[in-house]
């Protein structure tokens, strides 16, 4: 592995989405990640590129025995430091309708409300916030009718909830599956990217109507995105050949896989959410540019008072304002209406997180 290059926390930068997806300019990580050694980071980065890559491939690219790579991953997952999950492709509203819900709670009820919301499978993210809202939750449902029911039965029916504001997502320019740890060099990234694996995207359009077996497979993969075909087949009561075929179809038709790392170990220990707006005619262009900003973890296009909700990872508290100033200089048409610092993430893409950001449980995804 190459020597890491230190980076000033305020040194923000824009990159092309293609570059950001694979490796940074120069091909090296810009900072040391505490709590992980070089091989740990390399394994995670490889799985961020190909979440279901074989250990033979990963071992070959990293120059280690496949068994060693597999053991490192097992140690990381058992400690709640990293995980692979599956979820519906957020950019396709035929499959899933997503929304961001701001929640104001009664005094002292934020933690209780957060835990209640996190227990629901439709609520994939829950964050305790500072600023103009007590909680921010992300939900994934089948359609707008289900979103209306969720708002009434869950959000407004949970004790301690005072008010909610729901922002329906009309598009997602970037989301967490594209974030990279940046430990591998460009050549290693290219080798993994070029390898043909079960999760390799295939050109074409698949079916968006899923049956009970499809839903069961997605549910299982939401708990362990690297679950073997044999274990999937046993848990779903189906043949291995059938599961292999269905999984390929699902990954083509609208299921995404991602490898996540506990944020405190990522080198970006802080998170903030910006509620921003840009004139409609510049919305697509602006969201595309934001997708290439390395601090931007996700960017949702929403229908509401603000048409962009931007989730970022930062190095230190002062960056909340310096990053906003940087965006204003680079995107003069963008107006930040409000911003909130994330105090703690309670749930992240179905994973229940402890106060240290480590995974302590999972709520399986349930598709209608």
C-alpha positions as CSV (number, residue, x, y, z in Angstrom):
1,X,0.0,0.0,0.0
2,X,1.1,3.5,-0.7
3,X,1.8,6.2,1.9
4,X,-1.2,8.2,2.8
5,X,-1.3,11.9,1.9
6,X,-2.6,14.2,4.7
7,X,-5.4,16.5,3.8
8,X,-6.6,19.7,5.4
9,X,-10.2,19.3,6.6
10,X,-11.2,22.5,4.8
11,X,-9.7,21.3,1.5
12,X,-13.0,20.6,-0.3
13,X,-13.1,19.3,-3.8
14,X,-15.2,18.4,-6.8
15,X,-14.6,15.3,-8.8
16,X,-16.3,13.7,-11.8
17,X,-18.9,11.1,-10.7
18,X,-16.9,8.4,-12.7
19,X,-13.7,9.2,-10.8
20,X,-15.5,9.3,-7.5
21,X,-17.0,5.9,-8.2
22,X,-13.7,4.2,-8.7
23,X,-10.7,5.9,-7.1
24,X,-9.5,9.4,-6.3
25,X,-7.0,11.3,-8.5
26,X,-3.6,9.8,-7.7
27,X,-5.3,6.5,-6.6
28,X,-4.6,6.8,-2.9
29,X,-6.5,7.6,0.2
30,X,-6.0,11.1,1.6
31,X,-6.0,10.3,5.3
32,X,-5.3,7.6,7.8
33,X,-8.4,5.8,9.1
34,X,-8.2,5.0,12.8
35,X,-9.1,1.6,14.0
36,X,-8.4,-0.2,10.7
37,X,-5.2,-1.4,9.3
38,X,-4.1,-1.3,5.6
39,X,-5.6,-4.7,4.8
40,X,-8.9,-3.9,6.5
41,X,-9.3,-0.7,4.5
42,X,-8.4,-2.5,1.2
43,X,-10.9,-5.3,1.8
44,X,-13.7,-2.7,2.5
45,X,-12.8,-0.6,-0.5
46,X,-12.8,-3.7,-2.8
47,X,-16.3,-4.7,-1.5
48,X,-17.5,-1.1,-2.0
49,X,-16.7,-1.6,-5.7
50,X,-18.0,-5.2,-6.0
51,X,-20.0,-6.1,-2.9
52,X,-20.3,-9.8,-3.9
53,X,-16.8,-10.2,-5.3
54,X,-15.2,-13.6,-4.6
55,X,-12.5,-13.9,-2.1
56,X,-10.3,-15.4,-4.8
57,X,-10.6,-12.1,-6.8
58,X,-10.1,-9.9,-3.8
59,X,-7.1,-11.9,-2.6
60,X,-5.5,-11.8,-6.0
61,X,-6.0,-8.0,-6.4
62,X,-4.8,-7.3,-2.8
63,X,-1.9,-9.8,-3.0
64,X,-3.0,-11.9,0.0
65,X,-4.5,-15.3,0.5
66,X,-8.2,-15.4,-0.1
67,X,-8.8,-17.0,3.3
68,X,-7.0,-14.1,4.9
69,X,-9.2,-11.6,3.2
70,X,-12.3,-13.6,4.2
71,X,-11.2,-13.7,7.8
72,X,-10.6,-10.0,7.9
73,X,-14.1,-9.3,6.6
74,X,-15.6,-11.7,9.1
75,X,-13.8,-9.9,11.9
76,X,-15.1,-6.5,10.6
77,X,-18.7,-7.7,10.3
78,X,-18.7,-9.5,13.7
79,X,-17.4,-6.3,15.3
80,X,-20.1,-4.2,13.6
81,X,-17.5,-2.2,11.7
82,X,-18.6,-2.9,8.2
83,X,-21.4,-4.7,6.4
84,X,-23.0,-5.3,2.9
85,X,-26.7,-4.7,2.4
86,X,-29.2,-4.8,-0.4
87,X,-32.1,-2.3,-1.0
88,X,-34.4,-1.2,-3.9
89,X,-32.8,1.1,-6.4
90,X,-33.7,4.6,-5.1
91,X,-33.7,6.2,-8.5
92,X,-36.6,4.1,-9.8
93,X,-40.0,5.2,-8.5
94,X,-41.7,2.2,-10.1
95,X,-40.0,0.1,-7.4
96,X,-39.8,2.3,-4.4
97,X,-41.0,5.8,-3.3
98,X,-38.6,7.4,-1.0
99,X,-39.1,10.4,1.2
100,X,-37.3,12.4,3.9
101,X,-39.3,13.2,7.0
102,X,-38.4,16.0,9.5
103,X,-39.8,15.3,12.9
104,X,-40.2,17.7,15.8
105,X,-40.7,16.0,19.2
106,X,-42.0,16.9,22.6
107,X,-39.2,18.0,24.9
108,X,-37.1,15.1,26.1
109,X,-38.8,12.6,23.7
110,X,-36.3,12.6,20.8
111,X,-34.5,9.4,21.8
112,X,-37.7,7.5,22.5
113,X,-39.2,8.6,19.2
114,X,-36.0,7.7,17.3
115,X,-36.0,4.2,18.7
116,X,-39.7,3.7,17.9
117,X,-39.2,4.9,14.3
118,X,-36.1,2.8,13.9
119,X,-38.0,-0.4,14.7
120,X,-40.1,0.0,11.5
121,X,-38.8,-1.7,8.4
122,X,-40.0,1.1,6.1
123,X,-37.9,3.7,8.0
124,X,-34.4,3.0,6.8
125,X,-32.5,5.9,8.3
126,X,-33.0,7.8,11.6
127,X,-30.8,10.6,12.8
128,X,-30.9,12.7,15.9
129,X,-30.4,16.3,14.8
130,X,-29.4,19.7,16.1
131,X,-31.0,22.8,14.6
132,X,-34.4,23.3,13.1
133,X,-35.7,19.7,13.6
134,X,-35.2,17.0,16.2
135,X,-35.0,14.0,13.9
136,X,-34.6,13.4,10.2
137,X,-35.8,10.0,8.9
138,X,-35.6,8.5,5.4
139,X,-38.4,6.1,4.4
140,X,-38.9,3.7,1.5
141,X,-42.4,2.6,0.6
142,X,-44.1,1.0,-2.4
143,X,-46.2,4.0,-3.4
144,X,-47.7,7.4,-2.3
145,X,-50.7,5.7,-0.7
146,X,-48.4,3.7,1.5
147,X,-46.4,6.9,2.4
148,X,-49.7,8.5,3.4
149,X,-50.5,5.6,5.7
150,X,-47.1,5.6,7.2
151,X,-47.3,9.3,7.9
152,X,-50.7,8.8,9.7
153,X,-50.1,5.5,11.5
154,X,-46.4,5.7,12.4
155,X,-45.1,9.3,12.4
156,X,-48.2,11.0,13.7
157,X,-49.2,8.0,15.8
158,X,-46.0,7.7,17.7
159,X,-46.1,9.1,21.3
160,X,-43.8,12.1,21.6
161,X,-44.1,13.3,18.0
162,X,-45.3,16.9,17.8
163,X,-45.1,17.7,14.1
164,X,-43.7,16.2,10.9
165,X,-42.7,17.6,7.4
166,X,-42.5,15.1,4.6
167,X,-40.3,15.8,1.5
168,X,-41.1,13.3,-1.3
169,X,-38.0,12.4,-3.3
170,X,-38.4,12.8,-7.1
171,X,-34.9,11.7,-7.9
172,X,-31.5,10.7,-6.3
173,X,-28.5,12.1,-8.0
174,X,-26.1,10.2,-5.7
175,X,-26.3,8.0,-2.7
176,X,-24.1,6.1,-0.3
177,X,-23.3,3.1,-2.5
178,X,-21.0,5.4,-4.6
179,X,-18.9,6.5,-1.6
180,X,-15.4,5.0,-1.5
181,X,-12.9,4.5,1.3
182,X,-10.1,5.3,-1.2
183,X,-7.5,2.8,-0.1
184,X,-6.8,0.9,-3.4
185,X,-4.9,2.5,-6.2
186,X,-6.4,3.1,-9.6
187,X,-5.1,-0.1,-11.1
188,X,-6.5,-2.2,-8.3
189,X,-9.9,-0.5,-8.6
190,X,-9.9,-1.1,-12.4
191,X,-9.2,-4.8,-11.9
192,X,-12.1,-5.3,-9.5
193,X,-14.4,-3.1,-11.6
194,X,-13.7,-5.1,-14.7
195,X,-14.2,-8.5,-13.1
196,X,-17.5,-10.2,-14.0
197,X,-19.4,-11.1,-10.8
198,X,-22.9,-11.8,-9.8
199,X,-23.5,-8.1,-9.0
200,X,-22.0,-6.8,-12.2
201,X,-24.7,-4.5,-13.8
202,X,-26.0,-5.8,-17.1
203,X,-27.2,-3.6,-20.0
204,X,-30.9,-3.8,-20.4
205,X,-34.1,-3.4,-18.4
206,X,-35.5,-6.1,-16.1
207,X,-38.9,-6.7,-14.8
208,X,-40.0,-4.4,-11.9
209,X,-42.8,-6.7,-10.7
210,X,-41.4,-8.9,-8.0
211,X,-43.0,-12.0,-6.5
212,X,-42.8,-13.5,-3.0
213,X,-39.5,-15.2,-3.7
214,X,-37.9,-12.0,-5.0
215,X,-39.1,-10.2,-1.9
216,X,-37.7,-12.9,0.3
217,X,-34.3,-12.7,-1.4
218,X,-34.2,-8.9,-1.0
219,X,-35.1,-9.3,2.7
220,X,-32.4,-11.8,3.3
221,X,-29.8,-9.8,1.4
222,X,-30.7,-6.7,3.4
223,X,-29.4,-8.5,6.5
224,X,-26.3,-9.9,4.7
225,X,-25.6,-8.8,1.2
226,X,-22.8,-11.4,0.8
227,X,-25.0,-14.3,1.9
228,X,-24.0,-17.3,-0.2
229,X,-26.3,-18.8,-2.8
230,X,-26.6,-22.0,-0.9
231,X,-27.7,-20.1,2.3
232,X,-30.1,-17.9,0.3
233,X,-31.6,-21.0,-1.3
234,X,-32.0,-22.8,2.1
235,X,-33.6,-19.7,3.7
236,X,-35.9,-19.0,0.8
237,X,-36.8,-22.7,0.3
238,X,-35.7,-22.6,-3.4
239,X,-33.1,-24.3,-5.6
240,X,-29.6,-22.8,-6.0
241,X,-30.1,-22.5,-9.7
242,X,-33.3,-20.6,-9.3
243,X,-31.8,-18.3,-6.7
244,X,-28.9,-17.5,-8.9
245,X,-31.2,-16.6,-11.8
246,X,-33.5,-14.6,-9.6
247,X,-30.6,-12.7,-8.0
248,X,-29.2,-11.7,-11.4
249,X,-32.6,-10.5,-12.4
250,X,-33.1,-8.5,-9.2
251,X,-29.7,-6.8,-9.6
252,X,-30.7,-5.9,-13.1
253,X,-34.2,-4.8,-12.4
254,X,-33.8,-2.6,-9.4
255,X,-31.9,-3.9,-6.4
256,X,-28.6,-2.3,-5.3
257,X,-25.9,-3.6,-3.1
258,X,-23.6,-1.5,-1.0
259,X,-20.7,-2.0,1.5
260,X,-20.9,0.4,4.4
261,X,-18.3,1.3,7.0
262,X,-19.0,2.6,10.5
263,X,-18.7,6.4,10.0
264,X,-16.3,7.1,12.9
265,X,-13.8,4.8,11.1
266,X,-14.2,6.4,7.7
267,X,-12.0,9.5,8.4
268,X,-15.1,11.7,8.2
269,X,-16.5,11.6,11.8
270,X,-19.1,14.3,11.5
271,X,-22.3,14.5,9.4
272,X,-24.6,17.4,8.5
273,X,-27.7,17.8,6.4
274,X,-28.3,20.9,4.2
275,X,-31.7,21.9,2.9
276,X,-31.1,23.8,-0.3
277,X,-32.8,25.2,-3.4
278,X,-31.9,26.0,-6.9
279,X,-34.1,27.3,-9.8
280,X,-35.8,24.4,-11.5
281,X,-34.1,24.9,-14.8
282,X,-30.7,24.3,-13.1
283,X,-31.8,21.5,-10.9
284,X,-30.4,18.6,-13.0
285,X,-27.1,20.3,-13.6
286,X,-26.6,21.3,-10.0
287,X,-27.5,17.8,-8.6
288,X,-25.1,16.3,-11.1
289,X,-22.3,18.6,-9.9
290,X,-23.1,17.8,-6.3
291,X,-22.8,14.1,-7.1
292,X,-19.1,14.7,-7.8
293,X,-18.3,16.4,-4.5
294,X,-16.4,14.0,-2.3
295,X,-18.0,15.2,1.0
296,X,-21.5,14.6,-0.4
297,X,-22.8,11.2,0.8
298,X,-26.2,11.5,-0.8
299,X,-28.2,14.1,-2.6
300,X,-32.0,13.8,-3.0
301,X,-34.1,15.9,-5.3
302,X,-37.3,16.6,-3.4
303,X,-40.7,18.2,-3.9
304,X,-41.2,20.8,-1.1
305,X,-39.9,24.2,0.1
306,X,-36.3,23.0,-0.7
307,X,-35.7,21.0,-3.8
308,X,-32.4,19.5,-2.7
309,X,-31.6,17.7,0.6
310,X,-27.8,17.1,0.8
311,X,-26.3,14.7,3.3
312,X,-22.5,15.3,3.8
313,X,-19.7,13.8,5.8
314,X,-17.2,16.3,7.3
315,X,-13.9,16.3,9.3
316,X,-14.7,18.8,12.0
317,X,-17.5,21.1,13.2
318,X,-16.0,24.3,11.6
319,X,-16.4,22.6,8.2
320,X,-20.2,22.9,8.5
321,X,-19.9,26.6,7.5
322,X,-16.7,26.4,5.4
323,X,-18.2,23.7,3.3
324,X,-21.4,25.7,2.8
325,X,-19.2,28.7,1.8
326,X,-17.4,26.5,-0.7
327,X,-20.6,25.3,-2.2
328,X,-21.8,28.9,-2.5
329,X,-18.7,29.9,-4.4
330,X,-18.8,26.9,-6.7
331,X,-22.5,26.9,-7.2
332,X,-23.7,30.5,-7.0
333,X,-27.3,29.6,-8.0
334,X,-27.6,27.3,-5.0
335,X,-29.2,28.7,-1.9
336,X,-28.9,26.9,1.4
337,X,-32.1,27.4,3.3
338,X,-31.1,25.6,6.5
339,X,-28.6,23.2,7.8
340,X,-28.4,20.8,10.8
341,X,-25.6,18.8,12.4
342,X,-26.2,15.1,13.0
343,X,-25.9,14.5,16.7
344,X,-26.1,10.7,16.3
345,X,-27.3,8.2,13.7
346,X,-29.7,5.7,15.2
347,X,-30.3,3.7,12.1
348,X,-28.5,3.6,8.8
349,X,-29.9,1.7,5.8
350,X,-31.6,-0.8,8.1
351,X,-28.7,-1.2,10.5
352,X,-29.2,-0.2,14.1
353,X,-26.2,1.7,15.3
354,X,-24.8,2.2,18.8
355,X,-23.5,5.4,20.1
356,X,-20.0,4.6,18.7
357,X,-21.5,4.2,15.2
358,X,-21.0,0.4,15.2
359,X,-23.7,-1.9,14.0
360,X,-25.6,-3.5,16.8
361,X,-28.5,-5.0,15.0
362,X,-30.5,-5.0,11.7
363,X,-34.2,-4.5,10.8
364,X,-34.8,-6.7,7.7
365,X,-36.2,-4.9,4.7
366,X,-39.8,-6.0,4.0
367,X,-41.2,-5.4,0.5
368,X,-44.9,-5.5,-0.2
